[in-house]
Amino acid sequence: MQWHAQFAWLGDGVASDVLIEADGERITRVAAGVPAPPDADRLPGLTLPGLADAHSHAFHRALRSRAQAHGGWRGEAVEAKHAGWRGEAMGAKHGGTFWTWREQMYKLADRLDPASYRALATAVFAEMALAGISCVGEFHYLHHGPGGVPYDEPNAMGEALIAAASDAGIRITLLDACYLSGGIGKPLKGPQLRFGDGSAGNWARRVDSLYEETDKAGRLHARVGAAIHSVRAVPREQMRAVASWAKEHRAPLHVHLSEQPAENEACLDAYGMTPTRLLAESGALGALTTAVHATHLTEEDIGLLGTTMTGVCMCPTTERDLADGIGRARDLADAGSPIFLGSDQHAVIDLFEEARAVELNERLRTRVRGHWTAGELLAAATSNGHYGLGWPEAGRLEPGAYADLVTVALDSVRTAGSGPDHAAEAAVFAATAADVRHVVVSGRQIVHDGRHLLIDDVPAALAAAVTAVTDHGAQRSRGRAG
């Protein structure tokens, strides 16, 4: 297989007339300044390595536009249901906070089953492919049936996600999350019961089965990792078991960290330390660990993450949609933490927007420009993210790497006139997901000229899958009530 890129970002800059050859899933040759062979596929525009979405909750996509301020699920008034959180009553009065948004998410989670989850995730992962994403880290905690009753196949929901990634043509790291409590010292209740395994030991036995089945079945597009949902959801005495499982399997370990000040306050009250310090003392930090969000940190927290080389996944479009705040990405990177990117709850799916938001948020926070180069931000979206998902052999255009190619148009209304000298800057600071023209994943073309080759009509698939778990479910409930 041969592709000839008009321009390609090779990690240290943009080159012209780049010939990329592959044998099966892997790149075998990359050469710049080479005339196009007659049988090579032409890639006009800027070709990048495949993008890695390092933090996703696929089912949250169904909340897009449905859980905004001054309107909740199907327009009902948003109410605060966890009145102990500081500032929540004010947030509910003025349109909502993270905590009131969470109530809408719980309602959605209670409507999903393996079949509807697979349909929704397939459409979401196809939307990702259209945006240039070749690998997703799915932070998975919706494990069991209503009331927490396990399915006959205990990993039915995780299997649905792995199948959905295959259906959409992308790779996946299923980050199976341990979720045991509804808050520090509080039991799971309501829809949360679907998340829990009772103990870290039970969680590990279930994940062992998924890990072994994935390996035995030869699912080359899928790997299994671990997650501690948060210090709110996993008691201190159980965290070490999850971290030990990840270390034993040399698997990535992800954790939501300090997304909200209320989480920090609750942790300080319960344990006398910050969430970062608690994770450090539980053996959960390290080069294979990714802290997601890491928004509200102390200087000591930043030092702990940096010195342990713990990665940090920034999700700027979610963090601003949920009014979380602005994290200190540059300080974290300077301390030693590699930065990754995720679309999280999918307010939008656009890693170019996530990348530029890392820089633009820093400008808002500091009122100074120029914290990140375009190359650094492209690395966050490609090689860094793949490493954080346990695919270190992906995210680069070089021999031996996965043959993942994403070509961005340089002649759209957003990117026209940039020229080769500023092509990387055009991709980061001007392009959107709509500018992605061609996508190759593991040597297989998935998107051609902006059209998904495996899913005939991605917007229709999204509309059908979202309706099935939102409006249709509400109508069915009203029908029973009538």
C-alpha positions in Angstrom: 0.0 0.0 0.0 1.2 3.5 -0.9 0.0 6.9 -0.1 1.5 10.2 -1.4 0.9 13.1 0.9 1.1 16.7 -0.5 2.3 17.7 3.0 2.8 15.6 6.1 3.6 16.4 9.7 6.5 14.1 10.6 6.8 15.1 14.3 9.6 17.7 13.9 8.0 19.7 11.1 6.0 19.6 7.9 7.5 18.0 4.8 6.3 18.1 1.2 5.7 15.2 -1.3 5.8 12.5 1.3 5.6 8.9 0.2 4.2 6.5 2.9 4.3 2.8 2.4 2.8 0.1 4.5 2.6 -3.7 4.7 -0.6 -4.7 6.4 -1.2 -2.7 9.6 2.3 -1.2 9.8 4.2 1.6 8.0 7.4 0.3 6.3 8.7 3.5 4.7 8.4 7.2 4.9 10.3 9.4 2.4 9.9 13.1 1.8 10.6 14.9 -1.5 9.6 11.9 -3.6 7.5 12.2 -6.8 4.2 10.4 -6.6 4.3 6.8 -8.0 1.4 6.3 -10.5 -0.3 3.7 -8.3 -0.1 5.6 -5.0 -3.3 7.1 -3.4 -3.0 10.9 -3.5 -3.6 12.8 -0.3 -4.0 16.5 -1.0 -3.7 18.6 2.1 -1.8 18.0 5.4 -1.5 14.4 6.5 -1.1 13.7 10.2 -0.8 10.5 12.3 -4.2 9.1 13.5 -5.6 11.1 16.4 -6.1 9.6 19.8 -9.2 10.5 21.9 -7.9 9.6 25.3 -11.1 10.1 27.3 -14.6 9.2 26.1 -17.9 8.3 27.6 -19.7 7.2 24.5 -23.2 7.2 26.0 -22.9 10.9 27.0 -23.1 11.8 23.3 -26.9 11.4 23.7 -27.0 14.4 26.1 -25.6 16.8 23.5 -28.0 19.8 23.3 -30.3 18.1 25.8 -28.8 19.1 29.1 -27.8 22.7 28.8 -28.4 25.5 31.3 -32.0 26.6 31.9 -33.3 23.3 30.7 -32.8 19.7 31.6 -33.9 16.3 30.3 -36.6 17.1 27.7 -36.8 20.7 29.0 -37.8 20.0 32.6 -36.5 22.2 35.4 -33.1 21.2 36.7 -33.1 20.5 40.4 -30.2 20.0 42.8 -30.4 16.6 44.4 -27.2 16.5 46.3 -27.6 19.5 48.5 -24.5 18.9 50.4 -22.3 20.2 47.6 -21.2 23.8 48.1 -22.6 26.1 45.5 -25.0 23.6 44.1 -28.2 25.4 45.1 -26.9 28.6 43.4 -25.9 26.6 40.4 -29.3 25.1 40.1 -31.0 28.5 40.4 -28.9 30.0 37.6 -29.0 27.0 35.2 -26.9 24.1 36.7 -23.5 22.8 37.6 -21.6 19.7 37.0 -23.6 18.0 39.8 -27.0 18.9 38.3 -25.8 17.8 34.8 -24.9 14.5 36.4 -28.5 13.8 37.3 -29.4 14.0 33.6 -26.5 11.6 32.8 -27.9 9.1 35.4 -31.3 9.1 33.7 -29.7 8.3 30.4 -27.5 5.6 31.9 -30.6 3.8 33.3 -32.1 3.4 29.8 -29.3 1.6 28.1 -28.9 -2.1 27.4 -26.2 -4.0 25.5 -28.0 -3.7 22.1 -28.8 0.0 22.4 -25.4 0.8 23.8 -23.7 -0.9 20.8 -25.8 1.0 18.4 -25.2 4.3 20.1 -21.4 3.7 20.5 -21.1 2.5 16.9 -22.5 5.8 15.7 -20.4 7.8 18.1 -17.2 6.0 17.1 -18.1 6.6 13.5 -18.4 10.3 14.2 -14.9 10.1 15.8 -13.6 8.4 12.6 -15.0 11.3 10.5 -13.1 13.6 12.9 -9.8 11.8 12.3 -9.7 9.8 15.5 -8.1 6.3 14.9 -8.1 5.2 18.6 -10.4 5.9 21.5 -10.0 5.4 25.3 -13.4 4.5 26.5 -13.8 5.2 30.2 -16.3 2.5 30.9 -18.4 2.2 34.1 -21.9 1.2 32.9 -21.4 -2.5 33.6 -24.5 -4.2 34.8 -28.3 -4.3 34.3 -31.0 -2.2 36.1 -30.7 -2.4 39.8 -27.1 -3.6 39.5 -28.1 -7.1 38.5 -25.3 -8.6 36.3 -26.1 -9.7 32.8 -25.8 -13.4 32.0 -22.5 -12.3 30.3 -21.0 -10.1 33.0 -19.1 -8.0 30.5 -21.9 -7.6 28.0 -21.7 -3.8 28.1 -18.0 -3.8 27.6 -18.2 -6.3 24.8 -20.8 -4.0 23.1 -18.3 -1.2 23.2 -15.5 -3.3 21.8 -17.8 -4.5 19.0 -18.9 -0.9 18.3 -15.3 0.2 17.7 -14.8 -2.7 15.3 -18.1 -1.7 13.5 -16.8 1.9 13.1 -13.3 0.9 12.0 -11.3 2.3 14.9 -9.2 0.9 17.7 -10.2 1.0 21.3 -8.7 0.8 24.8 -11.5 -0.2 27.1 -10.7 1.4 30.4 -12.8 -0.7 32.7 -13.7 1.5 35.7 -14.0 0.4 39.3 -16.9 2.3 40.8 -17.9 1.2 44.3 -19.5 4.2 46.2 -21.8 7.0 45.5 -19.5 9.5 47.2 -17.0 9.2 50.0 -18.6 7.0 52.6 -21.9 6.8 50.7 -23.5 3.7 49.1 -24.4 3.5 45.5 -28.1 4.2 44.8 -30.5 4.4 41.9 -28.8 4.2 38.5 -25.4 4.1 40.2 -26.1 0.5 41.2 -25.4 -0.4 37.5 -21.8 0.8 38.0 -20.7 -1.2 41.0 -19.1 -4.7 41.5 -19.3 -4.6 45.3 -15.5 -4.7 45.8 -12.3 -4.2 44.0 -11.8 -8.0 44.1 -15.1 -8.6 42.3 -14.1 -5.9 39.8 -10.8 -7.5 39.1 -12.3 -11.0 38.6 -14.7 -9.5 36.0 -12.1 -7.5 34.2 -9.7 -10.6 34.2 -12.4 -12.4 32.2 -12.7 -9.5 29.7 -8.9 -9.2 29.4 -8.5 -12.9 28.8 -11.4 -13.1 26.3 -10.1 -10.1 24.3 -6.7 -11.7 24.1 -8.0 -15.2 23.3 -10.4 -13.9 20.6 -7.5 -12.1 18.8 -9.2 -8.7 18.8 -6.3 -6.8 17.3 -8.3 -3.5 17.5 -8.9 -3.7 21.2 -6.9 -3.6 24.4 -8.2 -3.6 28.0 -7.0 -1.2 30.7 -8.2 -0.1 34.1 -9.7 2.9 35.7 -10.3 4.2 39.2 -13.4 6.3 38.6 -12.5 8.9 41.2 -11.6 9.2 44.8 -15.3 9.7 45.4 -16.2 6.3 43.9 -13.4 4.0 45.1 -12.6 3.9 48.9 -9.0 4.3 49.9 -8.6 0.6 51.0 -9.8 -0.6 47.5 -7.7 1.7 45.3 -4.5 -0.2 45.7 -6.0 -3.4 44.4 -7.1 -1.6 41.2 -3.6 0.0 40.8 -2.0 -3.4 41.4 -4.1 -5.0 38.7 -3.0 -2.4 36.2 0.7 -2.9 37.1 0.5 -6.7 37.0 -1.0 -6.5 33.5 1.2 -3.6 32.3 -2.1 -1.9 31.4 -3.0 1.8 31.3 -4.7 3.1 34.5 -6.9 6.2 34.2 -8.7 8.2 36.9 -10.9 11.3 37.1 -8.9 13.7 39.3 -9.9 17.0 41.0 -12.5 17.9 38.3 -14.5 19.8 41.0 -13.4 21.8 44.1 -16.1 19.9 46.0 -14.3 16.6 45.3 -11.1 18.1 46.8 -13.0 19.4 49.9 -14.7 16.0 50.5 -11.3 14.2 50.2 -9.6 16.6 52.6 -12.5 16.2 55.1 -12.4 12.4 54.8 -8.7 11.6 54.5 -6.9 14.8 55.4 -5.1 15.0 52.0 -5.8 16.0 48.4 -7.0 13.4 45.9 -3.6 13.5 44.2 -1.8 12.7 47.4 -4.3 9.9 48.2 -3.7 8.4 44.8 0.1 8.6 45.3 -0.1 6.9 48.7 -2.3 4.2 47.1 0.4 3.4 44.5 -1.8 4.7 41.6 0.5 7.3 40.0 3.2 6.5 37.4 4.1 6.5 33.8 1.2 4.2 32.8 -1.4 6.3 34.7 -3.4 9.1 33.3 -5.2 11.7 35.4 -8.2 13.1 33.6 -9.1 16.8 34.0 -6.7 17.6 36.9 -8.4 21.0 37.0 -8.1 22.1 40.6 -4.6 21.2 41.9 -2.2 22.5 44.5 1.5 23.1 43.7 2.3 19.9 45.6 -0.2 18.0 43.4 1.4 19.3 40.2 4.8 18.2 41.6 3.5 14.7 42.5 2.1 14.2 39.0 5.1 15.5 37.2 7.8 13.6 39.2 5.9 10.3 38.7 5.5 11.1 35.0 1.7 10.6 35.3 0.0 11.7 32.2 -2.8 14.3 32.2 -5.7 14.2 29.8 -7.3 17.6 29.2 -10.9 17.8 27.9 -11.3 21.5 27.4 -14.7 21.4 25.5 -16.2 19.4 28.4 -14.5 21.3 31.1 -16.0 24.6 29.8 -19.4 23.0 28.9 -19.7 21.8 32.5 -18.3 25.0 34.0 -15.5 23.0 35.6 -12.7 25.6 35.3 -9.3 25.8 33.5 -6.6 23.4 34.3 -2.9 24.3 34.4 -1.7 22.3 31.4 1.5 24.2 30.8 2.6 24.0 34.5 1.8 20.2 34.5 3.8 19.6 31.3 6.8 21.6 32.6 6.7 19.5 35.8 7.0 16.3 33.7 3.5 15.2 32.9 2.8 14.5 29.2 -0.5 16.0 28.1 -3.2 14.1 26.2 -6.6 15.2 24.8 -10.1 13.8 25.2 -13.6 14.7 24.1 -15.1 13.2 27.3 -18.9 13.9 27.2 -18.8 14.9 23.5 -20.2 18.4 23.7 -18.3 18.3 20.4 -16.1 15.6 18.9 -13.2 17.6 17.5 -9.6 17.1 18.7 -8.4 20.2 16.8 -10.8 22.2 19.0 -9.5 20.4 22.1 -5.9 21.1 21.1 -6.3 24.8 20.4 -8.4 25.2 23.6 -5.4 24.0 25.6 -3.5 27.1 24.3 -6.4 29.5 24.3 -7.4 28.6 27.8 -3.9 29.4 29.0 -4.2 32.7 27.3 -7.4 33.5 29.2 -5.9 32.3 32.5 -2.7 34.2 32.1 -3.5 37.0 29.6 -0.3 36.0 27.7 -0.1 34.3 24.3 2.2 31.6 23.0 2.3 28.8 25.7 2.3 25.9 23.2 3.6 25.3 19.7 1.5 23.7 17.1 3.8 20.7 17.1 3.4 20.2 20.9 -0.4 20.3 20.5 -0.3 17.9 17.6 1.8 15.5 19.7 -0.8 15.7 22.5 -3.4 14.7 20.0 -1.4 11.9 18.4 1.7 10.2 19.9 1.1 11.3 23.5 -2.5 10.2 23.5 -1.7 6.8 22.0 1.0 6.2 24.6 -1.5 7.0 27.4 -4.0 4.4 25.9 -1.4 1.7 25.8 -0.6 1.9 22.0 3.0 3.3 22.1 3.5 2.0 18.5 0.9 4.4 17.2 0.6 8.1 16.6 3.7 8.7 14.5 4.4 8.6 10.8 7.5 6.4 10.8 8.5 2.8 9.9 7.1 0.3 12.5 4.2 2.5 13.5 0.6 1.7 12.8 -0.5 2.9 9.4 -2.9 5.5 10.7 -3.2 8.5 8.4 -5.5 11.6 8.7 -5.6 14.1 5.9 -6.8 17.6 6.6 -7.9 19.9 3.8 -5.9 23.1 3.4 -8.3 24.6 0.9 -11.5 24.9 3.0 -12.9 28.3 4.1 -11.1 27.8 7.4 -7.7 26.8 6.1 -7.3 28.3 2.7 -4.2 30.5 2.3 -2.2 28.9 5.1 0.6 27.5 2.8 3.1 24.8 3.7 5.1 27.0 6.1 2.0 27.3 8.3 0.2 24.1 7.7 0.6 22.7 11.2 -0.7 26.0 12.7 -3.6 25.9 10.3 -4.5 22.4 11.5 -4.3 23.4 15.2 -5.6 26.9 15.2 -8.1 27.0 12.3 -9.2 23.6 11.1 -12.1 21.7 12.5 -13.3 18.1 12.3 -15.2 19.1 9.2 -11.9 19.6 7.4 -10.9 15.9 7.7 -11.0 14.3 4.2 -9.3 10.9 4.4 -8.7 8.5 7.3 -6.7 5.3 7.3 -6.7 3.1 10.4 -4.2 0.2 10.6 -3.7 0.3 6.8 -7.4 0.2 6.1 -9.2 3.2 4.6 -12.2 4.2 6.8 -13.0 7.7 5.5 -12.7 8.8 1.9 -13.4 12.4 0.9 -15.3 13.0 4.1 -17.5 9.9 3.8 -17.4 7.0 6.2 -16.9 3.8 4.2 -18.4 1.4 6.8 -21.4 3.3 8.1 -23.5 4.6 5.1 -25.1 7.5 6.9 -23.5 8.5 10.2 -25.9 11.4 11.0 -28.9 9.1 10.5 -27.2 6.4 12.7 -26.6 9.0 15.4 -30.2 10.3 15.2 -31.7 6.8 15.4 -29.4 5.7 18.3 -29.9 8.9 20.3 -33.7 8.9 19.8 -33.9 5.2 20.9 -32.5 6.0 24.3 -34.0 9.5 24.9 -37.3 10.6 23.2 -38.5 7.2 22.5 -37.8 6.1 26.1 -39.7 9.1 27.4 -42.7 8.5 25.1 -42.8 4.8 26.2 -42.8 5.9 29.8 -45.7 8.3 29.2 -47.6 5.6 27.4 -47.3 3.3 30.4 -48.4 6.1 32.7 -51.5 6.8 30.5 
